[in-house]
Amino acid sequence: MASAPPPSVARLYRPNRFVSLPAELDPDTYDTSPEKRRAEAERLAIRSRLKRQYLLQLNNPSPPAVIEDPALIRWAYAKSQNVYPTFRPTPKTSFLGAAYALGPLLFWIAVLKAHRDCKEKRIQERKYKRPFSVFF
């Protein structure tokens, strides 16, 4: 009498507290509810209709001047025009904006002022002879 084949690795695997369950064995990836499957089918149908419409426009013998891709238009709008849903002015962003805008300006003002004061001090102590210059 022949023995039964050995069980597969997937049947032998038991998750433990030290190792997480692999995605292949996770029931959430293959046991989906009917609502979830229906929503995925609707999204797939919408994508396929948009793809068919775009391909019809693309392969048209007399194409329009500009082929508009609605997904690309939505992406460009979200990237350029619609900045407020993704950005909120907070004290941190206000401080960082002021630091990046005024920080370099104040730094160079301080450096040039210190250099000018040092030069002026050396001129008054007569340790620095000013070169002749037409402009200043």
C-alpha positions in Angstrom: 0.0 0.0 0.0 1.4 3.4 -1.0 1.7 6.1 1.5 0.2 9.6 0.9 2.5 12.2 -0.6 4.2 14.5 2.0 2.3 17.7 2.8 3.4 20.9 1.1 5.6 23.4 2.8 2.7 25.9 2.8 0.6 23.4 4.8 3.5 22.7 7.2 4.3 26.3 7.9 3.1 27.8 11.1 3.8 31.4 11.9 5.6 32.1 15.1 6.2 35.3 17.1 9.8 35.7 15.8 9.1 35.4 12.1 6.4 37.2 10.2 4.1 35.4 7.8 5.4 35.6 4.1 3.1 37.4 1.7 2.5 34.2 -0.3 0.9 32.6 2.8 -0.9 35.7 4.1 -4.7 35.1 3.8 -5.3 38.8 3.1 -3.6 38.4 -0.3 -5.7 35.5 -1.6 -8.8 35.4 0.6 -10.6 38.5 -0.5 -14.2 39.4 0.2 -16.7 39.6 -2.6 -16.9 43.4 -2.1 -13.2 43.8 -2.5 -13.1 41.6 -5.6 -16.0 43.6 -7.1 -14.2 46.9 -6.4 -11.0 45.5 -8.0 -13.0 44.4 -11.1 -14.6 47.9 -11.3 -11.1 49.5 -11.2 -9.8 47.1 -13.8 -12.8 47.9 -16.1 -12.2 51.7 -15.7 -8.5 51.3 -16.4 -9.2 49.1 -19.5 -11.8 51.6 -20.8 -9.3 54.5 -20.4 -6.5 52.5 -22.0 -8.8 51.6 -25.0 -9.8 55.2 -25.4 -6.2 56.4 -25.3 -5.1 53.7 -27.8 -7.9 54.6 -30.2 -6.8 58.2 -30.1 -3.1 57.2 -30.5 -3.7 54.9 -33.5 -6.3 57.1 -35.2 -5.2 57.7 -38.9 -6.1 61.4 -38.5 -5.2 62.1 -34.9 -6.1 65.2 -33.0 -3.3 67.8 -32.4 -3.0 66.9 -28.8 -3.9 63.5 -27.3 -5.0 64.1 -23.7 -4.4 61.5 -21.1 -6.7 62.1 -18.2 -4.4 60.4 -15.7 -1.5 62.6 -16.8 -3.6 65.7 -16.6 -4.7 64.7 -13.0 -1.1 64.0 -12.1 0.2 67.3 -13.5 -2.6 69.2 -11.7 -1.8 67.5 -8.4 1.9 68.1 -8.8 1.8 71.8 -9.7 -1.5 73.5 -8.8 -2.9 71.6 -5.9 -0.3 72.2 -3.3 -2.4 73.1 -0.3 -3.8 69.6 0.5 -0.3 68.3 0.9 1.3 71.4 2.6 0.1 73.1 5.8 1.9 76.1 7.2 3.0 75.2 10.7 5.5 76.9 13.0 8.2 74.5 11.9 7.7 75.1 8.1 7.4 78.9 8.8 10.7 78.8 10.7 12.4 76.7 8.0 11.1 79.1 5.2 12.5 82.1 7.1 15.8 80.3 7.8 16.3 79.4 4.1 15.2 82.8 2.9 16.9 85.1 5.4 19.7 82.9 6.7 22.2 83.2 3.8 21.4 86.9 3.5 22.1 87.6 7.2 25.2 85.3 7.1 26.8 87.3 4.2 25.9 90.6 5.8 27.7 89.5 9.0 30.7 88.3 7.1 31.1 91.4 5.0 30.5 93.7 8.0 33.2 91.8 10.1 35.6 92.0 7.2 34.9 95.7 6.7 35.3 96.5 10.5 38.6 94.6 10.6 39.9 96.5 7.6 38.8 99.8 9.1 40.5 99.0 12.4 43.8 98.2 10.6 43.5 101.4 8.6 43.0 103.5 11.8 46.1 101.7 13.4 48.0 102.5 10.2 48.8 98.9 9.6 47.0 98.8 6.3 47.7 101.1 3.4 44.8 101.6 1.1 45.5 100.9 -2.6 44.5 103.6 -5.1 41.2 102.8 -6.6 39.1 104.8 -9.0 35.8 103.2 -8.0 36.1 103.1 -4.2 
